[in-house]
Amino acid sequence: MIEELRRALGAYREEMAHFIGELISIPTENPPGRFYERCLLRIADQLEALEFPSQVEPVPDGGLEAENRRFWLRSDWGQGDRAVYFHGHVDVVPAFDPSQFVPQVSEETIFGRGSTDMKGGLVSMIYAMKALASCGIELAGRIALRIVPDEETGGERGSRAVSRAGRLFDEDAVAMLTAEPTGGVVWNASRGAITCRVHTTGRTAHVGHAYRGVNAFEKAVAVADALRVLKNDVASHRTEYSIEPDAARHSILMMGGEVKGGANFNVVPERFSFTVDRRVNPEEDHEREKRRLLGVIEANGGTVELIQEARAAAVSSTHPAAEALGRAIEEVRGETAPFELCPGLLEIRFYAEKGVPAFAYGPGLLSVAHGPNEFVKRRDIEECALIYALFAARLLTR
């Protein structure tokens, strides 16, 4: 099967590279969330040319104003009561320069914003489906392609909204795979997040009359001091999921990513705020950790503005779906892929929270994904397409 699929993908090599370039040229920057519908309609046109039906629809509760409306795409190939979900996002982080939306395609490399995160991976998934269809490989089930917006800002108006409406996936899901740039490893787990902004308030006064004021900054320091005690306890929590280096196993509480307050050097600050980002390991009790965090803040005079919340996700590396993915990678690349905990959030959580085994594996390097010289190797795009096709075939063949 593998050589047949490899030959089929080889016939589409130039077409895949050209299509990635077209997608790069559509500046789907998020924030603010631009050109989603245009990009998804271009993908739908390509799917139609490849003989796959698709629908582009507004995201439920994804914004009413035309300029802010969110859209998503669904495409299904095959029939049966079992489905493997290929999941990806169409948005990209803002570019350093408009030239990043002018794709540069060579024989080996594709440069441009979104090349690796994750328009290249989307193309790998689409052409994995095409390779299977071209080879006449019958599946005992279907491949369900889902492409969403707003992953780069937490998914509230993307996957979360579609999932809340009960439309992201069906009960027939046997596995999910997303094309994040993992650099050759499989992410079978990801941390959760409780991210908030701590506010303190006081009363303003000129420095000469400081006794008449109430210093919001000093109140914030009291909250931060209490959070430092909590941080020491949090850091003692370690995950058993694989992640390198060893120091990365510790659970995380970070303060001060964003700090705001004060009016002038000689004025008692009336308001002060700072952010707290709590990243929760899969083994931790999310609700307990949330209560502890918010309790410390509120007990020490702060108020909380919740910015984002996401639960951790994890599936065993010995799960049959994990083993199928591992075998596909080894067969294509000739080496065993390590299974690791992702250091950030992943959209596998929307599937894992409903019991669907979910993984991230995709072309490119996370280290270049949001940078000024984002690129992906064409060989990685083609290898991932072959791996995706084998993964789906192994889970769905008759």
C-alpha positions as CSV (number, residue, x, y, z in Angstrom):
1,M,0.0,0.0,0.0
2,I,2.7,2.5,1.0
3,E,4.5,2.5,-2.4
4,E,1.2,2.9,-4.2
5,L,0.3,5.9,-2.1
6,R,3.8,7.3,-2.4
7,R,3.5,7.2,-6.2
8,A,0.1,8.8,-6.1
9,L,1.4,11.7,-4.0
10,G,4.4,12.1,-6.2
11,A,2.1,12.9,-9.1
12,Y,0.6,15.8,-7.0
13,R,4.0,17.2,-5.8
14,E,3.9,20.5,-7.8
15,E,0.2,20.9,-7.3
16,M,0.5,20.7,-3.6
17,A,3.3,23.3,-3.5
18,H,1.4,25.7,-5.7
19,F,-1.7,25.3,-3.5
20,I,0.2,26.0,-0.3
21,G,1.6,29.2,-2.0
22,E,-2.0,30.3,-2.8
23,L,-3.1,29.8,0.8
24,I,-0.1,31.7,2.1
25,S,-1.0,34.6,-0.1
26,I,-4.4,35.0,1.6
27,P,-3.5,36.9,4.8
28,T,-5.7,35.2,7.4
29,E,-4.1,37.1,10.3
30,N,-5.5,36.5,13.8
31,P,-5.9,38.9,15.5
32,P,-8.0,40.4,14.1
33,G,-9.3,37.5,12.1
34,R,-9.3,38.5,8.4
35,F,-10.1,36.8,5.1
36,Y,-11.4,33.5,6.7
37,E,-14.2,33.0,4.3
38,R,-12.1,33.9,1.2
39,C,-9.4,31.3,2.3
40,L,-12.0,28.6,3.1
41,L,-13.8,29.1,-0.2
42,R,-10.4,28.7,-2.0
43,I,-9.9,25.4,-0.1
44,A,-13.5,24.3,-1.0
45,D,-12.8,25.0,-4.7
46,Q,-9.7,22.8,-4.5
47,L,-11.6,20.1,-2.7
48,E,-14.2,20.2,-5.5
49,A,-11.5,19.9,-8.1
50,L,-10.3,16.8,-6.3
51,E,-13.8,15.4,-6.2
52,F,-14.5,15.9,-2.5
53,P,-17.7,17.6,-1.4
54,S,-17.5,20.3,1.2
55,Q,-19.4,23.1,2.9
56,V,-18.3,26.5,4.2
57,E,-20.6,27.7,6.9
58,P,-20.7,30.5,9.5
59,V,-19.5,29.5,12.9
60,P,-22.4,29.3,15.3
61,D,-22.3,32.4,17.5
62,G,-19.1,33.3,15.6
63,G,-19.9,37.0,15.2
64,L,-22.8,38.8,13.6
65,E,-21.0,41.8,12.0
66,A,-20.0,40.9,8.4
67,E,-16.4,42.1,8.9
68,N,-15.9,39.9,12.0
69,R,-17.9,36.8,11.0
70,R,-16.1,33.5,11.5
71,F,-16.5,30.6,9.1
72,W,-15.5,26.9,9.1
73,L,-15.3,24.1,6.5
74,R,-16.4,20.5,6.7
75,S,-15.7,17.8,4.1
76,D,-16.4,14.0,4.4
77,W,-15.1,11.2,2.2
78,G,-16.2,7.6,2.5
79,Q,-19.1,5.9,4.2
80,G,-19.6,3.9,7.4
81,D,-20.1,4.2,11.1
82,R,-16.5,5.0,12.0
83,A,-14.6,8.1,11.2
84,V,-11.1,9.5,11.5
85,Y,-11.1,13.3,11.9
86,F,-8.4,15.4,10.2
87,H,-8.6,18.8,11.9
88,G,-6.8,22.0,11.2
89,H,-7.0,25.8,11.5
90,V,-6.9,28.4,8.8
91,D,-5.8,31.4,10.8
92,V,-2.2,32.5,11.2
93,V,-0.4,34.9,13.7
94,P,0.2,38.4,12.4
95,A,3.1,38.8,10.0
96,F,6.3,40.7,10.8
97,D,6.1,42.2,7.3
98,P,3.6,42.1,4.4
99,S,6.2,40.3,2.4
100,Q,5.5,37.2,4.5
101,F,2.3,36.8,2.5
102,V,4.3,36.6,-0.8
103,P,5.2,32.9,-0.9
104,Q,8.7,31.9,-1.9
105,V,8.7,28.3,-3.3
106,S,11.9,26.5,-4.2
107,E,12.6,22.9,-5.0
108,E,13.1,22.1,-1.3
109,T,11.4,24.8,0.8
110,I,8.3,27.0,1.0
111,F,8.6,30.3,2.9
112,G,5.7,32.4,4.0
113,R,3.4,33.1,7.0
114,G,1.4,30.0,7.7
115,S,3.6,27.7,5.6
116,T,4.2,25.5,8.7
117,D,1.4,26.7,11.0
118,M,-0.5,25.2,9.4
119,K,-1.5,25.7,5.8
120,G,1.2,23.2,4.7
121,G,-0.4,20.7,7.1
122,L,-3.9,21.3,5.7
123,V,-2.6,20.6,2.2
124,S,-1.0,17.4,3.5
125,M,-4.3,16.3,4.9
126,I,-6.3,17.1,1.8
127,Y,-3.9,15.2,-0.5
128,A,-3.7,12.3,1.9
129,M,-7.4,11.9,1.2
130,K,-6.8,12.3,-2.6
131,A,-4.0,9.7,-2.6
132,L,-6.3,7.2,-0.9
133,A,-9.1,7.9,-3.4
134,S,-6.7,7.8,-6.4
135,C,-5.4,4.4,-5.3
136,G,-9.0,3.0,-4.9
137,I,-8.4,2.1,-1.3
138,E,-11.8,1.4,0.2
139,L,-12.3,2.4,3.8
140,A,-14.7,0.9,6.3
141,G,-15.6,4.4,7.4
142,R,-14.9,7.9,6.4
143,I,-12.3,10.7,6.8
144,A,-13.9,13.8,8.1
145,L,-11.9,17.0,7.4
146,R,-12.6,20.0,9.7
147,I,-11.0,23.4,9.2
148,V,-11.7,26.1,11.7
149,P,-10.8,29.7,12.5
150,D,-9.4,31.4,15.6
151,E,-7.1,28.6,16.9
152,E,-4.4,31.2,17.5
153,T,-6.6,33.1,20.0
154,G,-7.9,30.1,21.9
155,G,-10.7,28.8,19.7
156,E,-13.6,30.4,21.5
157,R,-15.1,31.6,18.2
158,G,-13.7,28.6,16.3
159,S,-13.6,25.0,17.6
160,R,-15.2,25.8,20.9
161,A,-18.2,27.4,19.3
162,V,-18.6,24.6,16.7
163,S,-18.2,21.9,19.4
164,R,-20.7,23.7,21.7
165,A,-23.2,23.5,18.9
166,G,-22.5,19.7,18.6
167,R,-21.2,20.0,15.0
168,L,-17.4,19.5,15.3
169,F,-17.5,15.8,15.3
170,D,-20.0,12.9,15.6
171,E,-20.2,9.9,17.9
172,D,-18.6,7.8,15.1
173,A,-15.2,9.4,15.8
174,V,-12.4,6.8,16.4
175,A,-9.5,9.2,16.3
176,M,-8.5,12.8,15.6
177,L,-5.3,14.1,14.1
178,T,-4.3,17.8,13.8
179,A,-1.4,19.1,11.7
180,E,0.4,21.3,14.2
181,P,4.2,21.6,13.4
182,T,5.6,19.0,15.8
183,G,9.1,18.6,14.5
184,G,9.0,14.8,14.1
185,V,7.4,14.0,17.5
186,V,3.8,13.1,18.3
187,W,2.0,15.2,20.8
188,N,-0.4,12.9,22.6
189,A,-1.0,15.3,25.5
190,S,-1.2,19.0,26.2
191,R,-1.5,21.2,29.3
192,G,-4.6,23.0,30.3
193,A,-4.7,26.8,31.0
194,I,-6.2,29.2,33.4
195,T,-5.2,32.6,32.3
196,C,-6.5,35.7,34.1
197,R,-5.8,39.4,34.7
198,V,-5.6,40.5,38.3
199,H,-7.0,43.9,39.1
200,T,-6.4,46.0,42.2
201,T,-7.9,49.5,42.9
202,G,-7.0,52.3,45.1
203,R,-7.4,56.1,45.4
204,T,-5.3,58.6,43.5
205,A,-3.4,61.4,45.1
206,H,-0.4,63.6,44.4
207,V,2.8,62.2,45.9
208,G,3.0,65.1,48.3
209,H,-0.3,64.0,49.7
210,A,0.3,60.3,49.4
211,Y,-1.3,59.7,52.8
212,R,-4.6,60.7,51.2
213,G,-4.3,58.0,48.6
214,V,-4.6,54.2,48.4
215,N,-1.8,52.6,46.4
216,A,-3.2,50.0,44.0
217,F,0.4,48.9,43.1
218,E,1.2,48.0,46.7
219,K,-2.1,46.0,46.9
220,A,-1.0,44.2,43.7
221,V,2.4,43.4,45.4
222,A,0.5,41.8,48.2
223,V,-1.4,39.6,45.8
224,A,1.8,38.7,43.9
225,D,3.6,37.8,47.2
226,A,0.8,35.3,48.0
227,L,0.9,33.9,44.4
228,R,4.7,33.4,44.8
229,V,3.9,31.0,47.7
230,L,1.4,29.2,45.6
231,K,3.9,29.1,42.7
232,N,6.4,27.2,44.8
233,D,3.8,24.5,45.5
234,V,2.7,24.4,41.9
235,A,6.3,23.9,40.7
236,S,6.5,20.7,42.8
237,H,3.9,19.1,40.6
238,R,5.5,17.0,37.8
239,T,3.9,15.3,34.8
240,E,4.7,11.7,34.0
241,Y,4.1,12.4,30.3
242,S,7.3,12.6,28.3
243,I,8.7,16.1,27.7
244,E,12.2,17.4,27.3
245,P,14.1,18.8,29.1
246,D,13.4,17.4,32.6
247,A,12.7,20.9,33.9
248,A,9.7,21.1,31.6
249,R,7.9,18.5,33.6
250,H,7.1,21.0,36.4
251,S,3.7,22.5,36.4
252,I,3.6,26.3,35.7
253,L,2.4,29.5,37.3
254,M,3.7,32.6,35.6
255,M,3.0,36.2,36.6
256,G,3.5,39.5,34.9
257,G,3.3,38.6,31.3
258,E,1.4,41.9,30.9
259,V,1.5,44.7,33.5
260,K,-0.5,47.9,33.5
261,G,-1.1,50.8,35.9
262,G,-0.3,54.2,37.1
263,A,-0.6,57.6,35.6
264,N,2.7,59.3,36.4
265,F,5.8,58.9,38.6
266,N,4.5,61.5,41.1
267,V,0.9,60.2,41.4
268,V,-0.4,57.5,43.7
269,P,-1.7,54.7,41.3
270,E,-5.4,54.3,41.4
271,R,-5.5,51.1,39.3
272,F,-3.0,48.3,38.6
273,S,-3.3,45.0,36.8
274,F,-1.0,42.1,35.9
275,T,-1.6,38.8,34.2
276,V,-1.3,35.3,35.7
277,D,-0.9,32.3,33.4
278,R,-1.4,28.9,35.1
279,R,-0.6,25.9,32.9
280,V,-2.1,22.7,34.3
281,N,-0.5,19.2,33.8
282,P,-2.9,16.4,32.6
283,E,-2.6,14.7,36.0
284,E,-3.8,17.7,38.0
285,D,-7.4,18.4,39.0
286,H,-8.3,21.4,36.9
287,E,-11.2,22.6,39.1
288,R,-9.1,22.2,42.2
289,E,-6.2,24.2,40.7
290,K,-8.6,26.9,39.5
291,R,-10.2,27.3,43.0
292,R,-6.8,27.5,44.6
293,L,-5.6,30.2,42.1
294,L,-8.6,32.4,42.2
295,G,-8.9,31.9,46.0
296,V,-5.4,33.2,46.6
297,I,-6.1,36.3,44.4
298,E,-9.4,37.2,46.0
299,A,-8.3,36.5,49.6
300,N,-5.5,39.0,49.1
301,G,-7.6,41.9,47.7
302,G,-7.5,41.3,44.0
303,T,-10.3,40.8,41.5
304,V,-10.1,38.4,38.6
305,E,-10.8,38.9,34.9
306,L,-10.7,35.5,33.2
307,I,-8.9,35.7,29.8
308,Q,-8.9,32.0,28.8
309,E,-9.6,28.6,30.2
310,A,-8.8,25.2,28.6
311,R,-8.6,21.8,30.1
312,A,-5.6,19.5,29.7
313,A,-5.8,16.6,27.3
314,A,-4.0,13.3,27.1
315,V,-4.2,9.8,25.6
316,S,-1.9,6.9,26.3
317,S,0.9,6.2,23.8
318,T,-0.2,2.6,23.9
319,H,-3.8,3.3,22.7
320,P,-4.5,1.4,19.4
321,A,-4.9,4.7,17.6
322,A,-1.5,5.9,18.9
323,E,0.1,2.7,17.9
324,A,-1.4,3.0,14.4
325,L,0.1,6.5,14.0
326,G,3.4,5.4,15.4
327,R,3.6,2.5,12.9
328,A,2.7,4.8,10.0
329,I,5.5,7.2,11.0
330,E,8.0,4.5,11.3
331,E,7.1,2.9,8.0
332,V,7.5,6.3,6.2
333,R,10.4,7.8,8.0
334,G,12.3,4.6,9.1
335,E,12.5,5.8,12.7
336,T,10.3,5.6,15.8
337,A,8.6,8.9,16.7
338,P,8.6,9.9,20.4
339,F,5.3,10.7,22.0
340,E,5.4,13.8,24.1
341,L,3.5,16.4,26.1
342,C,3.0,19.6,24.1
343,P,4.3,22.6,26.0
344,G,1.3,24.7,24.9
345,L,-2.4,24.3,24.2
346,L,-3.7,22.0,21.5
347,E,-7.1,21.7,19.8
348,I,-6.9,18.0,20.6
349,R,-8.7,19.0,23.8
350,F,-12.0,19.5,22.1
351,Y,-12.0,15.9,21.1
352,A,-10.3,14.4,24.1
353,E,-12.8,15.9,26.5
354,K,-15.4,13.7,24.8
355,G,-13.2,10.6,24.9
356,V,-11.9,10.7,21.4
357,P,-8.2,9.7,21.1
358,A,-6.5,12.8,19.6
359,F,-3.0,13.6,18.5
360,A,-1.0,16.4,16.9
361,Y,1.6,15.5,14.2
362,G,2.5,17.8,11.4
363,P,5.2,19.2,9.0
364,G,7.6,21.8,10.1
365,L,9.2,23.1,13.3
366,L,7.4,24.9,16.1
367,S,10.5,27.0,16.6
368,V,9.9,28.8,13.3
369,A,6.1,28.8,13.2
370,H,5.5,32.3,14.5
371,G,8.8,33.8,13.4
372,P,9.9,36.3,10.7
373,N,11.3,33.5,8.4
374,E,8.6,30.9,8.7
375,F,9.1,28.0,6.3
376,V,8.3,24.3,5.7
377,K,10.2,21.7,3.8
378,R,8.4,20.2,0.8
379,R,9.7,16.8,1.8
380,D,7.9,17.1,5.2
381,I,4.7,18.1,3.5
382,E,4.8,15.0,1.3
383,E,5.9,12.7,4.1
384,C,3.1,13.9,6.4
385,A,0.5,13.3,3.6
386,L,1.7,9.7,3.3
387,I,1.6,9.2,7.1
388,Y,-1.9,10.7,7.3
389,A,-3.1,8.4,4.5
390,L,-1.6,5.3,6.2
391,F,-2.9,6.3,9.6
392,A,-6.5,6.6,8.3
393,A,-6.2,3.5,6.2
394,R,-4.9,1.4,9.2
395,L,-7.8,2.5,11.3
396,L,-10.5,2.2,8.6
397,T,-9.6,-0.5,6.2
398,R,-12.0,-3.4,5.8
